[in-house]
Amino acid sequence: VMTEFHSVDGGGHGMGMYAPENLEAMVTFLEKARIAKAVKEDFVPSASNQPGKQYPMVTSERIVRAQLNAPDAVTVKLDIGGVKYQISPLSFFQVNPVQTEKLYGLALEYAGLKGDETVWDMYCGIGTISLFLAQKAKKVYGVEIIPQAIDDARNNAKINGFENAEFFVGKAEEVLPEFYEKVSKNPDAPKEILTPDVIVVDPPRKGCEEKCLETMLKMKTERIVYVSCD
């Protein structure tokens, strides 16, 4: 089964292939999240990229618009590269755990951390890259627009015992500039906050907003790691 999810504002995007043996788990997830009706209404046949095989396609923006009132909503638990994650229904996560570990491991390699760095992780989701970085960084700040994802990120930091990760809810193009302007007016602010060693961005397909990019340049960070959707 191929699934595709879009965020409410059209910025976020996720797609994944579920093997038949994982179908029951996926259906349980959707049912308990009480969004199965939206899925069924948008259920249309689609050819996969595997020759000779046909998979149904589920594509619905209303999936993430649905209000989750169910107290028994499913939380998915995963271990990626030794870091444990809990993922709630409205949070984005890469659906291929094997490639996820390779991708985020590469981001960590490009960050070139030695243990005393301050890092900003923009579009951090549930803290996947943030917590990978927190293993080797002095301090990590994560920013994500979806409140449920930030709840997951903070919870995941606790699960893994990371006390050096802090998360903010909001748009990257608003949170980072506001934070920079506020802190830059404080003469006692630590230099590493205004000039981080590394900034990691993992934006949706439209890329980073100009205001976010402008602030990144103002911060004069030593290294920027850009994780692209395409």
Disulfide bonds with the S-S distance in Angstrom:
none
